[in-house]
C-alpha cells in the first residue's frame, strides 16, 4: 500500500510539469485581444461599452465646453492682431472654426479611433503567431514529466517525498506568477478603458497651440499601451524559448532532478519580472513621461 502511495506521489511530481505552459496561453490571449474583444473570464465587452458611453456623454460634453473656450481665445487673439485685416482676417477666422470642427468630430469618434488603434496592435500580434517562433508555445514538458516520474519511482520514500515537496513549491510559484501576470494584463485593459472614457478631453487640446502637447502626450500613452501588448507576447515567446533551451534538452534528469525543477521555478519568476517591465519599455520607446 505504501508503494502505491509513493508511486502516486511520483506521478504527482510529473503531473506538475506535464502541462506547464497551459496557463500561458491565457496570458497570450489577454495580450493580443483588443479592448472591444470578448475575453473569457474578463468583462471586457461590458467595460468597453461603459467606457464608450462615458466618452460620448460626459467626455464629449466637457470637451465641447473646452473647445468653445479655446475658440473664444483664438478669435480674441485674431482680432487683436494687426495683420489680420480684410481677407487675411477672414482666412484666420475660418481656420479657427475649421480646427474646432475637426476637434469636435475627433472628440465624438474617439472610441472608434482608439478601437482601431488596438485592433491594429491585435493584428500585429496575431501575425506574429503565424511565425515559427510562436509554435514554441506548443512545446510541452511531457518528456521531462515522464523522466521525473521514472526517476522518482525508483527512489526511496525520503527522496520521493522531498521531490514531491519541491514540485509543489514549483507549482505554487508558477501558478502565482501566471496569476500576477494575468493581473498585469487586466490592469492594462482597465487603463485602456479609463483612457477611452476621458479621451475627448485631451484630444480637444489639439485646436490650441499652447495646450496641444497634452493631446500629443495622450496619444503617445495610448500607443505605449498598445505596444505593451506586443512586448508581453514577445516576453512569452522568449520565456518558452529559454525553458525549451535550458530544460527541454536535458536527456537525463536523473543526475539532478531537483535542479531541473528549481530552474523552471526560477524562469517563472523571470517571466513575472519581465512582464512587469513591459510597461516601462513601451513608455521608454515612445518617450512617455
TORSE-630148 format. One record per atom (N, C-alpha, C): x, y, z; residue in three letters. Coordinates in steps of 0.001 Angstrom, whole numbers, plus 524288, in hexadecimal, padded with zeros to 5 digits. Layout:
<atoms>
XYZALA ...
</atoms>
This chain:
<atoms>
8033F7FB4580000UNK 800008000080000UNK 80360804ED80000UNK 807AB804B480321UNK 80B2C8093580339UNK 80DCC809F77FDFAUNK 80EFE8058D7FB55UNK 81170805F47F632UNK 80DE8808DD7F25FUNK 808E38078C7F26EUNK 8053B80A337EEE7UNK 804AB80FF47F05CUNK 804FE811187F576UNK 804918168E7F739UNK 8091F819C57F521UNK 80DED817B47F5AFUNK 8127681AA77F3E7UNK 812D481AC37EDF1UNK 810CF816B37EB62UNK 81085816ED7E5ADUNK 80CB581B2B7E3F0UNK 8087F81BC17E707UNK 804C881FF97E5F0UNK 8074E8254F7E699UNK 80AC0825D67EA89UNK 80D9982AC07EB45UNK 8113382BCE7E69FUNK 813A3827A27E4AFUNK 8170F828397E020UNK 813F382A0B7DB65UNK 80F4A827BF7DAB5UNK 80BE6829767D667UNK 80A5082F347D713UNK 80977830C67DBEDUNK 807FD836367DCFEUNK 80C6F839F27DBA2UNK 81134838427DC98UNK 815C483B737DB35UNK 815DD83C5A7D550UNK 81509838257D266UNK 81501838A97CCB2UNK 8107883BE97CAB9UNK 80BF483B7B7CD58UNK 8074D83E517CB91UNK 8080C8443B7CBDFUNK 80B47845F27CF89UNK 80C4784B947D012UNK 80E9884DC67CB08UNK 811C984AA87C865UNK 8149684C947C3C9UNK 8124684AAC7BEA6UNK 80E37847747BEE3UNK 80BFE845437BA15UNK 809A6849727B698UNK 8071584D4A7B8F1UNK 804948517B7B5E3UNK 8062F856C07B82AUNK 80B42857917B84EUNK 80D7185C157BB0EUNK 80BF48614A7B87EUNK 80AF3861327B356UNK 80A088660A7B079UNK 80446866FA7AF30UNK 800CB863C67B14AUNK 7FB43864507AFF1UNK 7F93B869BB7B16DUNK 7FA6F86B877B620UNK 7F889870997B7F0UNK 7FAE88751C7B4DFUNK 7FF64874297B26AUNK 801F48784C7AF73UNK 7FEAA879EB7AAB9UNK 7FB9C8764D7A8B0UNK 7F832877987A448UNK 7F42487BAD7A5C9UNK 7F26A87B9E7AAAEUNK 7EEAA87F8A7AC79UNK 7F13A884EB7ACA0UNK 7F6318851A7AE1DUNK 7F91488A067AE14UNK 7F98D88C0C7A87DUNK 7FAB2888837A4DDUNK 7FB2788A0379F6BUNK 7F60288C2F79D5AUNK 7F1A9889D879EF7UNK 7EC8888BB979D4CUNK 7EB908914179F42UNK 7ECE5892487A42DUNK 7EC3B897857A65DUNK 7EFBA89B747A39CUNK 7F46D899D77A246UNK 7F82489D6F79FD3UNK 7F67289EF979A53UNK 7F43A89B467976DUNK 7F2F489C61791F4UNK 7ED7189E6E79127UNK 7EA1989E0879515UNK 7E4A489F9279467UNK 7E4138A58179446UNK 7E0928A759790E7UNK 7DF388ACE2790C4UNK 7DB7F8AE0C79549UNK 7DB308B2EB7971EUNK 7D7BC8B42D79B8AUNK 7D1FC8B32879A79UNK 7D0888B2F379579UNK 7CB0F8B1EB7941FUNK 7C9F38AC2179353UNK 7CDE98A8C27942BUNK 7CD398A32079367UNK 7CA668A0AD79803UNK 7C81C89C3379709UNK 7C5938992D79B2BUNK 7C9A08957179D72UNK 7CB88896B27A219UNK 7CFAC893AC7A490UNK 7CD548903D7A8CEUNK 7CE5988B2C7A87AUNK 7CC388877B7AC52UNK 7CE6C888A57B1BAUNK 7CB00889157B593UNK 7CCA7889F87BAF2UNK 7CDC088F9D7BC4EUNK 7CCAF8932D7B8A6UNK 7CD9A898BB7B9A1UNK 7C94C89BD97B6EBUNK 7C6A589F747B9B6UNK 7C21B8A23B7B773UNK 7C3B58A68B7B3AAUNK 7C69C8A5277AFA6UNK 7C8C38A9027AC06UNK 7C4888ABE87A900UNK 7C0A18A9047A718UNK 7BC828AB897A3FFUNK 7B96B8AF727A73EUNK 7B8158ADF97AC0BUNK 7B5198B17E7AF72UNK 7B8408B6677B0B5UNK 7BD4B8B5B77B1CCUNK 7C09E8BA2F7B303UNK 7C1638BDAB7AE40UNK 7C1D48BB457A9A8UNK 7C27B8BE4F7A4DAUNK 7BD9E8C1987A3B6UNK 7B9088BF337A451UNK 7B4308C2167A370UNK 7B38D8C67A7A771UNK 7B5118C5717AC50UNK 7B4B38C97B7B05DUNK 7B8648CE057AF34UNK 7BD208CCD07AD86UNK 7C0E98D0F57AC50UNK 7BF1F8D41E7A796UNK 7BCD88D17B7A3B0UNK 7BAD08D45379F2AUNK 7B6448D7D67A0B4UNK 7B2E58D5DA7A433UNK 7AE7D8D8FA7A5FCUNK 7B03E8DDDA7A8E5UNK 7B41A8DD3B7AC52UNK 7B62B8E1BB7AF27UNK 7B8D78E5907AB76UNK 7BB858E3717A794UNK 7BE448E6C77A3DAUNK 7BA788EA127A0ACUNK 7B63E8E7A479EDAUNK 7B27F8EA6B79B84UNK 7AEF68EE2179E8CUNK 7AE0A8ED027A385UNK 7AA858F05A7A692UNK 7AD808F4817A9A6UNK 7B0558F2D07AD93UNK 7B31B8F6837B0F8UNK 7B7E58F8CB7AE42UNK 7BB358F5607AC16UNK 7C01B8F7267A9C0UNK 7BF4E8FAFD7A550UNK 7BBC48F9AE7A1B4UNK 7BACA8FD1E79D41UNK 7B85E9024979EFFUNK 7B4F59021C7A2E8UNK 7B28D906EB7A4E4UNK 7B68490AAC7A732UNK 7B9F7908917AA78UNK 7BE0990BD67ACD4UNK 7C1C090DD27A8A1UNK 7C31890A6A7A4DCUNK 7C6A190BF17A0A4UNK 7C4469106179D63UNK 7BF2A9104279C85UNK 7BC96914637997BUNK 7BD12919AD79C37UNK 7BC7F919A37A15EUNK 7BD1B91E827A461UNK 7C2B1920887A3EFUNK 7C67C91D067A47DUNK 7CBFE91E947A420UNK 7CD3D920A079EABUNK 7CB2F91DFC79AA7UNK 7CC1591FBA79545UNK 7C9C09252379460UNK 7C53A926157969FUNK 7C2C592B4379627UNK 7C62D92F7B7989AUNK 7C87792E4679D07UNK 7CBFF9320179F91UNK 7D0D8932F179C33UNK 7D2F692EBE799F5UNK 7D77892F5179689UNK 7D61E932B5791CFUNK 7D16D931EF78FA2UNK 7CFB19351478B2EUNK 7CF4293AD578CA9UNK 7CD2693BDA7913DUNK 7CC9F9413C7930FUNK 7D1FD943DF79376UNK 7D5BC94132795E0UNK 7DAFA9436F79676UNK 7DDB1943FB79124UNK 7DCAF9404978DA9UNK 7DF07940807886EUNK 7DCF69453378564UNK 7D7D594616785A7UNK 7D58194A95782F2UNK 7D75D94FB478557UNK 7D7CE94FC678A88UNK 7D9B39548878D1DUNK 7DF41955C478B63UNK 7E27F951B278AE9UNK 7E7E59528378926UNK 7E8069546C78384UNK 7E4889525E7803CUNK 7E4599540377AC2UNK 7E2D1959C477A4CUNK 7DEE295B5E77D3DUNK 7DD0C960C477CF5UNK 7E1139649C77F2EUNK 7E476962CE78293UNK 7E86596636784DFUNK 7ED4E966A478185UNK 7EDB29635577D9AUNK 7F23C9638B77A28UNK 7F1A2967F077632UNK 7F60696A2D774BCUNK 7F5EA96E917710DUNK 7F62F96CC976B5FUNK 7F792967D776A79UNK 7F82E965E876522UNK 7F38E962967635EUNK 7EF2896330765F3UNK 7EA909600C76490UNK 7E61096386762BFUNK 7E7429674575F7EUNK 7E33596AAA75D55UNK 7E1679688C7580EUNK 7DCA3969A2756ADUNK 7DA919682275194UNK 7DA489624E750CEUNK 7DC2A9607774C42UNK 7DBD995AEC74AECUNK 7DF2E9578974E80UNK 7E397959B17504DUNK 7E6E8956B5753E3UNK 7E3F995571758F0UNK 7E1159593875ADDUNK 7DE109585C75F9CUNK 7D9E89543275ED7UNK 7D7389545F75A52UNK 7D33D950677592DUNK 7D5BD94AFC758D7UNK 7DA5A94ABD7566EUNK 7DD16945C0755EFUNK 7DE349436675B4CUNK 7E0669468375EE4UNK 7E1CE944847640BUNK 7DCFE9431D76747UNK 7D8CB945FF76688UNK 7D3EF944B37694EUNK 7D1C493F7D7675BUNK 7D1DB93EB87622AUNK 7D008939C675FF2UNK 7D37893540761C1UNK 7D8959363176213UNK 7DC259321C763E8UNK 7DAFF930AA76991UNK 7D9A99349F76CC5UNK 7D8639339F7723FUNK 7D38893038772ADUNK 7CF869317776F94UNK 7CAB792E5476FACUNK 7CBA3928DD76D6AUNK 7CF179288476986UNK 7D0559236676742UNK 7D2FB91FE776B49UNK 7D6B39221576E4EUNK 7D95191F0D77262UNK 7D56C91D2A7767AUNK 7D1BD9208C777C9UNK 7CDCA91F1A77BA6UNK 7CA5891AB277988UNK 7C8D591B1977492UNK 7C5869170D7723BUNK 7C84B911CA77223UNK 7CD5C911E0770BFUNK 7D06990D0C770A7UNK 7D0EA90AD07762CUNK 7D1F690E3F779FCUNK 7D29790C8077F69UNK 7CD9490A0A7817BUNK 7C91890C6478045UNK 7C41890A4778214UNK 7C306904F877F8AUNK 7C42F9049577A6EUNK 7C35F8FFA1777A5UNK 7C6B38FB47779FBUNK 7CBA68FC8A77B14UNK 7CF2D8F8A577D68UNK 7CD548F72D782DEUNK 7CBBA8FB13785ECUNK 7C9FC8FA1378B4BUNK 7C5448F67078B68UNK 7C1C08F7197879FUNK 7BD0C8F3DD7877FUNK 7BE268EE4A785B4UNK 7C2908ED787832EUNK 7C3C78E84778108UNK 7C8B28E5EA7836EUNK 7CA078E7B078824UNK 7CED28E5D978A91UNK 7CED18DFFF78B9EUNK 7CA538DDEC78D3EUNK 7CA218D85078E6AUNK 7CB328D51678982UNK 7C9618D7097850DUNK 7CA5D8D44C78015UNK 7D0288D47577EC2UNK 7D2928D90A77F6FUNK 7D81E8D9A777E3AUNK 7DB708D63C781CCUNK 7DA3C8D649786DDUNK 7DD338D31A78A9AUNK 7DC748CD4A7896DUNK 7D7958CBC978830UNK 7D6878C652786DBUNK 7D9B18C48A7822DUNK 7DA198C7E377E29UNK 7DD2E8C69577986UNK 7E2F18C60D77ADCUNK 7E4DB8C97A77E52UNK 7EA5F8C95277FECUNK 7EBB58C40B7825AUNK 7E8608C231785D6UNK 7E97A8BD3D78880UNK 7E82C8B8827851BUNK 7E4AE8B93878155UNK 7E3B78B50777D93UNK 7E89B8B40F77A4DUNK 7EB4E8B84A778E2UNK 7F02B8B7C9775EFUNK 7F43E8B4ED77935UNK 7F4A18B67077E35UNK 7F8478B3C9781BAUNK 7F7008ADF87821AUNK 7F1F88ACBE78277UNK 7F04B8A74B782C7UNK 7F1B38A44B77DD2UNK 7F11C8A6E777953UNK 7F2698A45D77461UNK 7F8488A368773F6UNK 7FB688A70A775FFUNK 8011B8A654775EFUNK 802A58A1767790FUNK 8004C8A0E477DB8UNK 8018289C5878101UNK 7FF878975377E76UNK 7FADE8978A77C1DUNK 7F8C7892EA7796CUNK 7FC4689163774DFUNK 7FE668955C77224UNK 8020D8943776DEAUNK 806FE891A476FE4UNK 808C78935A7747AUNK 80D60890F3776D8UNK 80C5E88B4677834UNK 8078788A0A77998UNK 8063A884B377B20UNK 806A2880E177699UNK 80698882E2771DAUNK 806FE87F7A76D4DUNK 80CA387E1976C09UNK 8104E8807076EDBUNK 815CB87F4776DEFUNK 8175E87A4F770DCUNK 81BED8784B76F7BUNK 81DC787377771E8UNK 81F1E87436777A3UNK 8205C8791377929UNK 821CD87A0777E96UNK 81D3E879037823CUNK 8188287A5F7807AUNK 814048798B783D4UNK 81293873D578447UNK 8147D870AF780B7UNK 8137B86B137812EUNK 815F8868D078614UNK 819CB86BA678830UNK 81C4D869DB78D00UNK 8187C869BE79189UNK 8143386CCE79122UNK 8105C86CBC79550UNK 80DB686766795B5UNK 80E158646879179UNK 80BD585F3779188UNK 80F8E85B437940BUNK 8145585D157954BUNK 81818859AB797ECUNK 815DF857DE79D23UNK 815D6852EE79E04UNK 813EC850F17A309UNK 8185684E2A7A5E4UNK 8179D84D937AAD3UNK 81BB784B487AE19UNK 81A718459A7AF70UNK 817B4843007ABE9UNK 8163683D917ACEDUNK 81B0383A1A7ADA0UNK 81F0C83AFE7AA5EUNK 823C1837C17AABEUNK 8265E838667B010UNK 826DF83D4D7B1BCUNK 8293483E4D7B6D3UNK 825DE83BE57BB1AUNK 820C583C6F7BA7BUNK 81D2383A457BE4FUNK 81DE4834697BEE2UNK 81E40831A97BA82UNK 81ED382BFC7BAAEUNK 8241B82A737BCF8UNK 8282B82D757BBB1UNK 82D5182C507BDDCUNK 82D5282CE37C3CEUNK 82AA9830EF7C5AEUNK 82A54831B97CB58UNK 8275682D3E7CDF4UNK 8231482B8E7CB7CUNK 81FFF827397CDA4UNK 8234D822447CDE6UNK 826058211D7C98DUNK 8294381C617C961UNK 82D9D81C967CD6DUNK 82FD1821387CE2DUNK 8341B821BE7D1F1UNK 83228820DC7D780UNK 82E0B823A97D8F9UNK 82C5D823787DE71UNK 829CB81E477DFE3UNK 8279981B7B7DC1EUNK 8253F816697DD55UNK 829568126C7DF08UNK 82E2D8137E7DDACUNK 8326280FDD7DF21UNK 83585811C07E3D6UNK 83391815CB7E68DUNK 83657817EF7EB06UNK 833BE816457F01FUNK 83676817687F45BUNK 834598160C7F97EUNK 8302B81A027FB0DUNK 82D71818CD7FF4EUNK 8290381C02800F3UNK 82AA0821A08022DUNK 82F2182255804BAUNK 830DF8279A8061EUNK 831E482AF980155UNK 83457828AE7FD55UNK 8358182B967F888UNK 8307882D0C7F5B3UNK 82CC48294E7F588UNK 827C582A627F2F5UNK 824DF82EBC7F5C8UNK 824CA82E687FAF8UNK 82204832647FE00UNK 82488837C67FD49UNK 829C5837DB7FD53UNK 82C7983CCC7FC71UNK 82B6983EFD7F709UNK 82B6A83B9E7F312UNK 82A3E83D517EDBBUNK 824B483F5C7ED36UNK 8211783CC97F000UNK 81B9583E7E7EFD6UNK 81B05843FD7F227UNK 81DB1844EE7F684UNK 81D6F84A137F907UNK 81FA684E497F561UNK 8241E84D127F2E3UNK 8267C850D27EF3FUNK 822D9851D17EA9BUNK 8208184D957E884UNK 81CFE84E257E40AUNK 8184E8518A7E563UNK 81624850CB7EA14UNK 811A5853FE7EBA9UNK 8133E859B67EC5AUNK 817F785A8F7EE54UNK 819ED85FEC7EED9UNK 81A76862767E97AUNK 81C9285F877E5CDUNK 81D1B861817E06DUNK 817C2862B97DE20UNK 8140385F3F7DF17UNK 80EB88600F7DD10UNK 80C42865027DF4FUNK 80CF4865C77E469UNK 80ABB86A6A7E6F9UNK 80D2386F687E4BFUNK 8124E86F747E432UNK 814FB8741A7E228UNK 81359875237DC89UNK 81310871047D957UNK 8118F871B17D3DCUNK 80BF9873B57D363UNK 80869871537D65BUNK 802F0873077D621UNK 80251878A17D819UNK 80531879F77DC45UNK 804F287F4C7DE51UNK 807108832D7DA52UNK 80B4B881B57D7ADUNK 80D90885257D3ABUNK 809B68860C7CF3BUNK 8071C881DE7CD7DUNK 803518825F7C936UNK 7FEBC885C07CAE1UNK 7FCDA885087CFBAUNK 7F8788882D7D1AAUNK 7F9E988DF97D1BFUNK 7FE9888F307D3A7UNK 80049894A87D3EEUNK 80107896E37CE6FUNK 8031D893C17CADBUNK 803B8895807C570UNK 7FE62896B27C304UNK 7FA87893647C41DUNK 7F539894697C233UNK 7F320899857C46CUNK 7F43989A817C973UNK 7F27989F607CBDEUNK 7F4F68A4197C934UNK 7F9F78A3A77C7CDUNK 7FC958A7E97C4FEUNK 7F9D68A8EF7BFCEUNK 7F87D8A4BE7BD0DUNK 7F5BC8A54C7B80DUNK 7F0568A7B57B8D1UNK 7EDA08A6267BCF2UNK 7E86A8A83C7BDEFUNK 7E89D8ADEF7BFA7UNK 7ECA18AF5A7C2B5UNK 7ED528B4D77C43BUNK 7EE518B82A7BF5BUNK 7F12B8B5F87BB9EUNK 7F2098B8B97B6A9UNK 7ECD68B9D77B3F5UNK 7E94A8B60B7B404UNK 7E4248B6DB7B1A4UNK 7E10E8BB047B498UNK 7E13E8BAE87B9C6UNK 7DE818BEDB7BCE3UNK 7E0748C44F7BB76UNK 7E5958C4CA7BAD6UNK 7E7DE8C9CF7B962UNK 7E5EE8CB907B402UNK 7E5878C7E07B062UNK 7E37C8C9247AB2CUNK 7DDE38CB277AB8EUNK 7DAAF8C8937AEB3UNK 7D5328CA287AF2EUNK 7D4B28CF8B7B1BEUNK 7D7F38D09C7B5A7UNK 7D7DB8D5C67B829UNK 7D97E8D9F97B445UNK 7DD908D8E67B142UNK 7DF648DCA87AD63UNK 7DB428DD8F7A92CUNK 7D8808D9637A7BAUNK 7D45E8D9EF7A3CFUNK 7CFFD8DD707A5D2UNK 7CE9D8DCD37AACFUNK 7CA558DFDD7AD1CUNK 7CB858E5B47AD19UNK 7D0728E72D7ADF9UNK 7D1D88ECC37AE54UNK 7D4848EEBF7A963UNK 7D4EB8EB7A7A554UNK 7D7E28ECD17A0A6UNK 7D64C8F1FA79E0BUNK 7D1388F34C79DB1UNK 7CFD88F83779B0AUNK 7D2698FD0A79D6AUNK 7D3438FCFE7A282UNK 7D56C901A27A51EUNK 7DB0A902CE7A368UNK 7DEC28FF177A3CAUNK 7E415900597A1FEUNK 7E46D9013E79C1EUNK 7E10C8FE9F7991CUNK 7E1578FF4379375UNK 7DF749049D791B1UNK 7DC0390705794B1UNK 7DA0C90C247931EUNK 7DE41910587938EUNK 7E29290F297963FUNK 7E6BF9130A796D1UNK 7E9C0913E3791C2UNK 7E8DF9108D78DD7UNK 7EBA491134788E0UNK 7EA0A9163578603UNK 7E59A918767876FUNK 7E3EC91D3F784D0UNK 7E6559221B78747UNK 7E9D89216378B12UNK 7EC7D925CD78D88UNK 7F251924AE78DC4UNK 7F56A9282C78B97UNK 7FB0F9275078B3CUNK 7FDB6926F87908EUNK 7FBB1929C279466UNK 7FE28929D67998AUNK 7FD42924CE79C9AUNK 7F8F89221879B75UNK 7F79491D7779E8FUNK 7F7B99185D79B76UNK 7F9309189479676UNK 7F8F5913D57934EUNK 7FCDC90FA97950EUNK 800D2911417982CUNK 8048D90D6779A2AUNK 801D09096779DB0UNK 7FD6290AF57A00DUNK 7FA63907457A34AUNK 7F830902EC79FDDUNK 7F5FD9046A79B60UNK 7F3E390088797C1UNK 7F8138FCFD79592UNK 7FCA58FF3679463UNK 800FA8FC1779252UNK 802C78F81679661UNK 8033C8F9D579B49UNK 804D18F64479F7CUNK 800CA8F1EC7A03AUNK 7FBD28F33C79F9CUNK 7F7AB8EF607A038UNK 7F7F98EB3A79BEAUNK 7F8E18ECEF7971BUNK 7F9608E93A792C3UNK 7FE058E597793A3UNK 802638E7C37955AUNK 8070B8E49879657UNK 8060B8E09C79AAAUNK 802FB8E21C79E90UNK 801BF8DE757A2D6UNK 7FE418DA0B7A0D9UNK 7FA8D8DB4679D72UNK 7F73C8D73579B2AUNK 7FA728D378797D6UNK 7FDFA8D5A1794B2UNK 801578D25A79176UNK 804DD8CEF3794DDUNK 806928D10B79951UNK 809C78CDF979CEBUNK 806B48C95979F15UNK 801B48CA277A03DUNK 7FE688C5DF7A21DUNK 7FDBA8C1B479DE8UNK 7FD108C3727990DUNK 7FC948BFB5794C0UNK 801AA8BCAF7940CUNK 8060B8BF7D79467UNK 80B278BD01793C0UNK 80C5E8B9487983BUNK 80A538BA6479CD9UNK 80B378B6F57A151UNK 809178B17F7A044UNK 804958B12779DA8UNK 802708AC0679C49UNK 806238A8F2798D0UNK 808AC8ABA47951EUNK 80C7F8A918791B7UNK 8112C8A735794E8UNK 812FB8AA8179880UNK 8177C8A90E79BBEUNK 816428A46679F41UNK 811858A4367A16CUNK 8100089FC47A4B6UNK 8102289AB87A187UNK 80E4589AF479CB5UNK 80E5B896597994FUNK 813ED8949E79830UNK 8175A8986279723UNK 81CD08971B79612UNK 81F64894AE79AE2UNK 81E35896CA79F80UNK 820518949E7A456UNK 81E9E88EEC7A4F9UNK 819B488DCB7A3C5UNK 817CF888607A424UNK 81AC1884C97A06AUNK 81BDC886BE79BB3UNK 81EE0883A6797F4UNK 8244A8827A79A2FUNK 826E38869279C20UNK 82C27885DA79E3BUNK 82C25882347A2EEUNK 8280F8828D7A622UNK 827A787F2F7AABAUNK 8278A8796F7A91FUNK 82457878387A542UNK 82400872C77A378UNK 82918871177A0EFUNK 82B95874AC79E03UNK 830908735B79B9AUNK 834BC8722579FB6UNK 834CE875547A3D3UNK 838B1874877A7FBUNK 837DC86F427AAA2UNK 832F686E177ABF3UNK 831CF869117AE7FUNK 83314864947AAD7UNK 831B8865427A5ECUNK 832B78612D7A20FUNK 8388D8601E7A190UNK 83BA48645D7A144UNK 84146863BC7A091UNK 843F7861B37A57BUNK 84228863837AA03UNK 844E1862427AEE4UNK 8432685D1C7B156UNK 83E2785BD57B09AUNK 83C03857387B339UNK 83A6B853017AF54UNK 8383A854957AAF4UNK 83623850D17A73AUNK 83A2D84D567A4C6UNK 83F1B84F087A4B8UNK 8433484BED7A245UNK 845EE848467A61EUNK 8444B8485C7AAFAUNK 846A7844DE7AED8UNK 8452383F397AD9DUNK 848F183C017AD03UNK 847EB8368C7ABA0UNK 8470D8333B7B074UNK 84A30834267B463UNK 849ED830E37B90CUNK 849218345D7BDCFUNK 844458352E7BF53UNK 843358386B7C3E4UNK 844A4835937C8E8UNK 845D0830847C875UNK 8472F82D8C7CD16UNK 84C1482F867CFBDUNK 84F66832417CCD1UNK 8541E8345C7CF2DUNK 852EB838B77D307UNK 84EEA83BDF7D1DBUNK 84D9A840417D549UNK 847DE841C77D48BUNK 8442E83E7C7D611UNK 83EA183FAE7D531UNK 83CC7844707D837UNK 83ED28451A7DCFCUNK 83D47849A67E016UNK 83F2384EB07DD88UNK 843C984E837DB3DUNK 845D8853117D881UNK 84271854A17D3EAUNK 84067850B97D115UNK 83CE6851CC7CCACUNK 838038549C7CE91UNK 835CA852BA7D2DFUNK 830FE855167D4DFUNK 831E985AA87D6C8UNK 8364285B727D999UNK 83774860BA7DB7BUNK 838AF8646B7D6FBUNK 83B01862577D2CBUNK 83C1A865937CE34UNK 8370F867967CBC4UNK 83338864277CB42UNK 82E34865B77C90BUNK 82B6F869A57CC95UNK 82C02869077D1B5UNK 829AE86CD07D54EUNK 82C49872247D4A7UNK 83169872287D3F7UNK 834398770E7D32AUNK 8327B879DD7CE40UNK 8316F876DE7CA21UNK 82FAB879497C545UNK 82A1D87B777C5C5UNK 826F58791E7C91EUNK 821C087B477CA18UNK 8222F880AE7CCA1UNK 825DD8812D7D045UNK 826CB886407D2C1UNK 828EC88A217CEBFUNK 82C498883B7CB43UNK 82E6B88B8F7C71BUNK 82A0E88D917C38DUNK 8264E88A2E7C23EUNK 821D188BC77BF0DUNK 81ED4890277C1BBUNK 81DF188F8D7C6C5UNK 81AFD893787C9C3UNK 81DC4898BF7C9ACUNK 822D0898B77CAA7UNK 825CE89D9F7CABFUNK 825C28A0307C55EUNK 8267789D0E7C14DUNK 826A889F327BBFBUNK 821778A1A87BA6FUNK 81D1F89F0F7BBBAUNK 817F78A1397BA66UNK 8170A8A6597BD49UNK 818D08A6B07C229UNK 818648AB967C513UNK 81B5C8AFFF7C256UNK 81F9A8AEA27BFA8UNK 822DB8B2947BD1EUNK 820A98B4677B7E0UNK 81CF38B18C7B598UNK 81B1E8B2CF7B053UNK 818B18B83F7AFFBUNK 815EF8B9E37B413UNK 813A58BF1A7B40FUNK 817D58C34A7B3C2UNK 81BFE8C2A47B6BFUNK 820538C65A7B6A0UNK 823238C6577B169UNK 823B78C1B27AF14UNK 8264B8C1617A9FBUNK 823478C4607A5CCUNK 81E268C39F7A5B2UNK 81AF68C6427A1BBUNK 81B038CC2C7A281UNK 81AD28CDF87A767UNK 81B108D3977A87CUNK 8205C8D5D17A6F0UNK 8247D8D2DA7A81CUNK 829BF8D4AD7A6D5UNK 82A738D5207A0EEUNK 8286F8D15D79E07UNK 829038D1677985AUNK 8264B8D615795E5UNK 821CA8D78E79803UNK 81EBD8DBEA795D9UNK 81FB78E10B798BFUNK 823878E0FB79C4EUNK 824ED8E5B079F40UNK 8203B8E7EF7A22EUNK 81D738E46F7A4F8UNK 818FF8E6147A81FUNK 81AD68E6E77ADB1UNK 819898EB5B7AFEAUNK 81B288EC807B548UNK 817D18E9897B936UNK 
</atoms>
